[in-house]
Amino acid sequence: MNHLDLYPADTTNKEIVIVGGGAVGLDVAEYFANRGASPTIIEMMNQIGRDLDPVTKSQTKEMMEKHHVKQMTQTKLKELHESYFIVEKENQEIKVPFDYGFVCLGMKAYNPLYLQLKDYYQDKNGDVLEIGDCKRARRIIEGTQEGRNIIHLLKQKELL
């Protein structure tokens, strides 16, 4: 089976909210934007893709402009809910609804937040997956593959 067969062909008019504007978060935004979705990236730092090389940063900027990707920089994730995130920007809490929400944070391999999220969603028919350096430091392609596995999980749960 081709891995691309696991992805939704059309996410037109779907709100995709991605917490984390690093490489994995940007890959998620581009993937869904190319399928008609309306992505929003929430980033705690003052810019998205801060650690990207200049060429990738330029390509990312073009992609976000082309697809009208909404950006919420200097914004912190406060709460996760089934269909929305609560974020904080300039000391104000904002509810950000989504059809599909992704948390793509650059975390250390040991992070108590992951354990708390996993415990919280255990009885709520939700899944929290470790991807990228949250799991362990390694090459970006491995983290990207794990991100693709999220799509497969969403299909299994008939959310796509």
URMOMO-V318175 format. One record per residue. SS is DSSP state (helix for helix, strand for strand, loop for the rest). PHI is phi in whole degrees, -180 to 180 (999 if undefined). OMEGA is omega in whole degrees, -180 to 180 (none if undefined). Layout:
SS_PHI_OMEGA + SS_PHI_OMEGA
//
This chain:
loop_999_176 + loop_-74_-180 + helix_-59_179 + helix_-66_178 + helix_-67_-179 + helix_-81_-175 + loop_-90_176 + loop_-69_-179 + loop_-77_-175 + loop_-146_176 + loop_-121_-179 + loop_-56_179 + loop_66_175 + loop_-92_176 + strand_-89_178 + strand_-112_178 + strand_-120_-177 + strand_-119_174 + strand_-94_-179 + loop_118_-177 + loop_-105_174 + loop_-89_-175 + helix_-59_-178 + helix_-69_178 + helix_-60_178 + helix_-68_175 + helix_-63_179 + helix_-63_180 + helix_-60_-179 + helix_-66_-180 + helix_-57_-177 + helix_-75_178 + helix_-61_179 + loop_-68_180 + loop_-111_172 + loop_92_-179 + loop_-76_176 + strand_-111_-176 + strand_-84_171 + strand_-127_177 + strand_-110_177 + strand_-108_-176 + loop_-133_-180 + loop_-71_-179 + loop_-77_-177 + loop_-83_176 + loop_-152_179 + loop_-90_179 + loop_68_-174 + loop_-55_-175 + loop_-95_-180 + loop_-78_175 + loop_-69_-175 + helix_-57_-179 + helix_-66_180 + helix_-63_179 + helix_-62_178 + helix_-66_179 + helix_-64_179 + helix_-65_179 + helix_-60_178 + helix_-62_180 + helix_-62_-178 + helix_-67_177 + helix_-68_-179 + helix_-58_-175 + loop_-100_179 + loop_55_178 + loop_-69_179 + strand_-76_-179 + strand_-127_175 + strand_-122_180 + loop_-89_-177 + loop_50_-177 + strand_-128_-176 + strand_-107_173 + strand_-75_179 + strand_-110_-177 + strand_-144_174 + strand_-112_175 + loop_-132_-175 + loop_-59_-176 + loop_-130_177 + strand_-162_173 + strand_-111_168 + strand_-105_180 + strand_-122_178 + strand_-124_177 + strand_-137_180 + loop_53_178 + loop_62_178 + strand_-121_177 + strand_-84_-177 + strand_-130_175 + strand_-91_-178 + strand_-118_-178 + strand_-76_179 + loop_-150_167 + loop_-84_177 + strand_-135_180 + strand_-119_-179 + strand_-132_173 + strand_-112_-176 + loop_-122_-175 + loop_-94_172 + loop_-80_-176 + loop_-114_172 + loop_-72_-179 + loop_-60_174 + loop_-107_-180 + loop_-143_-179 + helix_-60_178 + helix_-60_178 + helix_-58_-180 + helix_-63_178 + helix_-65_179 + helix_-63_-179 + helix_-61_178 + helix_-63_-177 + helix_-62_-175 + helix_-88_-178 + helix_-58_-179 + loop_-96_-176 + loop_-114_-180 + loop_54_178 + loop_-120_179 + loop_-122_174 + loop_-119_-177 + loop_-112_173 + loop_-87_174 + loop_-135_177 + helix_64_-176 + helix_-71_173 + helix_-59_-179 + loop_-78_174 + loop_-171_-180 + loop_-65_179 + loop_-169_-178 + loop_-75_-177 + helix_-63_-178 + helix_-61_178 + helix_-68_177 + helix_-65_179 + helix_-64_178 + helix_-61_178 + helix_-64_176 + helix_-62_177 + helix_-65_177 + helix_-63_177 + helix_-62_179 + helix_-60_179 + helix_-60_179 + helix_-62_179 + helix_-61_178 + helix_-66_179 + helix_-61_-180 + loop_-86_179 + loop_57_176 + loop_-96_177 + loop_-120_none
//
